[in-house]
Amino acid sequence: MPVPVSPSNGKDSATGDRPAGEVASRPTFGLLRPEDGTVVPLPAGTKYEDFLAWISARRGPGFGINAVTLTGQPDGGGRAEFDAEIIVVVHRDDEWVRVPLGFTEATLIGVEHSGTGLASYESFAKDVGYTWSLQGRGEHRLQLKLLVPLSERSGETRLALTTPSNAATTHLSLKLPSDPSVVANGGVVRSTFSAEQQTTVEWVGPGGRVDLGWRPQIAAAQPADLAASTVIVPSVTGKNVQLRAVQKITPSRGQVSSIRTLLPAGFSLEGVTGALYRTYSEDLSENGRIVTVQLSEATGSTFELTYRVNTSLPSGGTFIIEGFSLPDVPPESQSGRVQFERSTGYSITPIDGAEGVQRIEMLEPMPAAVSSAFAFSAQPFRLTVKAEPIPPSFAVTPTLEFHVLPDRLDLDGEFAVEVRKGELREVRLNWPASEWSVSPIRAGPVQEFPRTMDAAAAIEIGVPTTVSSFTVPIRASRPRDDVSDQTTVPIPKLEGTNRQKAEVVSNDAIIDLRFPTNLVVNVTASGEALKPLEDLSKVPSIAEPTDERRMLLIAPANATELVFGVKRLDRQVSASTSVSIQPRGENLHVEERIDYEILYEPSSSLQLMVPESLLTQGLVFFDGAHQPLKATIGERSDGLARVLVDLGAAVLGSFSVTTRFDLTRSVPIGESGQMNLPIVLPVETQSGASLRIAPLRKHVVRVVDPDWILLQSTDQDVQELWVASTPSHSIGIQLEPKSQDDTSSPVVSKMLQRSLVRRDGSVVTYADFRFDRVPRSVAVRFPQGLKPDSISWRGKSLSPTLFADEGDALAELDLEGGSGPPVLAVAYRQTGEPTGLADARSLQTVRLDDGIVRETLWQLALPESQHLFVEPADYEPRFRWGLGGNLLSTRRPAEKIGAWFGSDVPSPSPEFDIGRHYEFMRAGGPKPFTFSSISRSLVVLIGAGTAILVGYAFANGLIVHRRRALVAVGLAILLTWAFFPNQVQIFLPPAAFGLSLVTVAAVVEWLLQRRQDRLSASVPSAVDFVTILPGDGSHSNAPSAIGSEEPTVVRTTRPAEPVGSNHGQ
C-alpha cells in the first residue's frame, strides 16, 4: 500500500529534527515492501489518484459482456416486445461493479436475475440508458422485458435500438408477418419464411446499435406490363467518352419497385439519379453487366432514371453506342433515340456499321445544342461513331502594365483568352525575353516555369480542357540604362503550340503605362505614337497614385515591339510660409506653417533656417497629421541655425511642416513699443509669406517691417492679413494700448449666473453671457479657486487651453462659427465647507477680461434644509415672501428668466430644480456673491421654541403685567422687522406654529379644569366619606391618624349639630 514518505529519509516531518520555523515540505508517496518493511518512493509529483488509476489498470476491467440475445415481434401498436438476455461476467470478488446496458429507446417492463452474487438496478440516463450494479465474481444473467417503439415512413417500418457497446456479440430475432423486404445498416441479416406465413429476421453483429427496416413485398409487374423509352446523348471530353441515358419507364398495369438495365459493353457506371431512385447494385451476367435499381417506393406511374457511363476514348477515336436495354421487358417495348450535341472540342459522326437505328429528321422540338439524331424502335441496336478533335480557335486580348523606373522596367500583365471552338489544351507565350527576369506563370491549375529563359525560348502553358475562357498572367522585370533615353521592348504574343495548331485572333493590346513624376515617358510602335484608350471600362478603376503618373494607351495587334522614350526631370521644391499670432495670457502664441510643393523627385528631408532665440524654447516640428518630426541642428551663423528635418519617408507633392512657440510680450500692458517676431524660413526657394494677427485684449498690433504689406484691414474684431514676398527671419511689430472707449470691446447685454449649493459644500455655477456685439475672440478669467467644467459657444463645445495670469486662470476663446443665439455658456465649480446650522459663503464669479456687462441676474439654489438668512449686499432681490407648501417661501417674479435673457434658458440639471431658489439682480457686471444661510432645524428651534416659552409664561401667569408685557413683545417684533425684515420673516412661520401649540395646550387645560369642577360639585369626593367609630355618639370625633391597625379610610370632623337636637332619634 502507498504510505506518505518524508523527503528527509522517512523521518516524521512534524516531529523530526527540522529547525523551528521551517515549513515542512509536502510528503510524497511510496510503496511498502512486505518482506523487509522498506519504502520505495514513487516518482516526484505522483498523485494518489494516479496510483489508484494505475492499480485499476493492472487489475483489468471489472466486467465483460459475453452475449446479448433479443427475441421479439411487433405488437401491432407501433411497438415491438422483446425478451432480452444479457450474459455478464464479473471479475471482482466483493465489489459492486456498474454495468451500463444501453437500451436508451426501450421501456423496461420486467427484469430477472440469475447467477452468482447479487444484482441491483441503479439508474437510467438518456445518454447511457439503463445501468445495473452487480456483485460477485462469475457469470450473471439478466432477463429483461422491453418495449421498443417502431417508426414508419414512406411505407417502411424501422427498428432502432441501442445495445451494450462492449458486448462480444449481439443476436436479434424478430418475427414479422408475411414475407417483407428487409434492409439493415450493418451486421448480417438472414430472413426465413415459414409455413405459417411468417418471416423470422435474424440479425447478428457486434454490440452498439441495431438498425433494421422492412416493407411489404409488392408483386413486380410482368415483363409485358412495362414500356421503356431511352434517350442517349454521347459526349467526348479530353480522352474520355461519356454516355448519358435518360430512361422513361411506363407500367401499363400493376406496380414496379425495381428495374434491371443492361449496361453498354466496355463502359463503367458513374451513377444513377431519379426522383424515385433509392439504391443500385451491379451484377455480371452472360450478356454483360446488369445494374439493378431499387426504387424508394413502388409505383404504377411513369418515372425517369438517368444513367451515366464512361470509358476511355480509343486511339482511333472510334467507339460503339449500344445497351441500356431492360432484360425483363420485351425488345419491341423498348424504343428511343441517340442525340448528338454540338461540341467545341470534338465532332462525333456515325460511320458504317449501324444496326437497328436510322437517321431521323428533327421535326419535333429539339434542344438548340442537338446537331443530329438517330432513332431505334426496339432493342438491341448498334451505332458505330468516330470522334475527331476540332481544331481550336481562340481570341486573346493582352493587357500589359509597364512600370517605368529610372533603373528598371517592370511588366505586370495578363492575356485574356476566349476559346471560340475546339478543345484548347495548351498555348505558347512567344516572347524572346533574354534580358528579362520572369516570375512563375500560371493559367489555372498548371505547372510553373523558370524565371529566366534563353533569347529564343518560349513559354508553353497547359490549359484545363473544361474551360472556355481563362487568363494567363505574366510578371517580369529587366534593368534599364538610366543614361539612355530609349528602351526597346518586344511585345509578348500568345499563340498555339507545334503539337496543337490553333487559329488565333489577336486583339489590340491595352498598354497601362505608369512612371514617377520625375520622368517624362512616351511610347511608340512602328515609329508611331500610341493612341490613348477611350473606353476606360476595359480596365479596372483605381485611384490615381499621388507619387506617379498613369497613361492608358492602345497598341495595334500587328505591333511587335514598343519603344519607350524616357527623360528624367530634376527635383523642384517651392515653399510658402504662413504665420499666425494669437493672444495667450500675457504672451503671444505663434503658429507657423511652411507649405511645400515637391515636384518630379521625392525628398525624405527638408532644411530650415531657425533663429537661435527659438532653439532655447525646445522647438518641435510637426507634419500635416500633427505627428512630431525628428530635427537635427546643424551649423550656426549670424544668429541662425540650419535645422535638418527628417520626414520619415520620401515625400512627393504637397507637404506641410508646422511649429508652435510662445513669445514673451516685451511691451508692458498699457504702454506702447516695438518688439521683434522671429520666424522660421525654409532654405529652399521661398514663394512668399503671410502673417495673420488676431486682435489682442490690451493692445493694437501693427507691422512696421517695410517688407510686409497690409492686405486686409477691417476693425479689430477680424484678423489682419499681412503678406511679404521676401520675408526676413524677424518681423518688427508695434504694440499700442487700446483706448478706454475702444468700440472693439465685447458688450454683454445680459449675464445669467445660476449657482447650486450642495450639502457637501461644493458649488456649481452656470454662467451665460448674451452678447450684443460679438468679438472674434474673448478672454474669460477664472479667479483662484474656480475650476471650469465646460465652455460652449452657440451650443458648440469649446476646449480652450488655460493659462496662468496674475494668479488666475485665463481662457482665450475663439468665437467664430456656430449658429443660434450669441450665448457663451461657462460652467465652473468651487469647493467649500459642508452645510451646517449656520453658514456664511462668498461665491466667486468668472468675468470677461476685456468686456462690458450691462446687467447681471444671479439665481441661487439652496438645499431644501437651508434658508437664505443674509442677502448679498451688492444685489437687489428679485423675489418676495409668501405662504407656500412649506410655511413661508419665496415667490419668483412673473417675468420668466427666458423672457429677461432674450432666449430659452433650459435647466442646467435636474438637481438644480430641487430646493429653495432666490434671485438677485444688479446693474453692470457681477461681483462676488456673499450671503449667509441657516438650517431649517435651527429656524424651527429658535422660532417655535421662543414662541412656546413666551406663550407658556403668559398662559401660566408667570408674567405679572400681561398687557404691558404683550405690548412690549409686539413693539420688539415690529422694531426688529423694521431693521431685519428678511430674518424676521424666516422665523415667523415656526413662531406662529409654536404659539398655536401653546394656544391649543391652554384651551385643552381649561376644558379639562372645567370638566373637573363640574364633577366635584355633583359627586362626593373621597374625602367626604366618614367612618363612625364606637364611642360617644352625641358629638363628632376629630380626624384621627390612620395607624397600622385602623381601617384604611379618611376620617373627617363631622359638622356640629344644633343645640337641643336629639341625636340618634
Secondary structure by P-SEA (a helix, b strand, c coil): cbbbbccccccccccccccccccccbbbbbbbccccbbbbbccccccaaaaaaaaaaaacccccccbbbbbbccccccccccbbbbbbbbccccbbbbbbbcccccccccccccccbbbbbbbccccccbbbbbbcccbbbbbbbbbbbbbbcccbbbbbbbccccccbbbbbbbbccbbbbbbcccbbbbbbccccbbbbbbbbcccbbbbbbbccccccccccbbbbbbbbbbbcccbbbbbbbbbbbbccccccbbbbbcccccccccccccccccbbbbbccccbbbbbbcccccccbbbbbbbbbbccccccbbbbbcccccccccccccbbbbbcccccbbbbbccccccbbbbcccccccccccccccccccbbbbbbbbbbccccbbbbbbbbbbbcccbbbbbbbbbbbbcccccccccccccccccccccccccbbbbbbccccccbbbbbbbcccccbbbbbbbbbbbbcccccbbbbbbbbbbbcccbbbbbbbcbbbbbbbbcccbbbbbbcccbbbbccccccccccccccccbbbbbbcccccccbbbbbbbbbcbbbbbbbbbbbbbcccbbbbbbbbbbbbccbbbcbbbbbbccccccccbbbbccccbbbbbbbccccccbbbbbbbcccccccbbbbbbbbbbcccccccccbbbbbbbbbbcccccbbbbbbcccccbbbbbccccccccccccccbbbbbbbcccccbbbbbbbbbcccccccccccbbbbbbbbccccbbbbbbbbbbcccccbbbbbbccccccccccccccccbbbbbbcccbbbbbbbcccccccbbbbbbbccccccccccbbbbbbbbbbccccccbbbbbbbbccccccccccccccccbbbbbccccbbbbbcccccccccccccccccccccccbbbbbbbcccccccccccccaaaaaaaaaaaaaaaaaaaaaccccaaaaaaaaaaaaaaaaaaccaaaaaaaaaaaaaaaaaaaaaaaaaaaaaaaaaaaaacccccccbbbbccccccccccccccccccccccccccccccccccccc
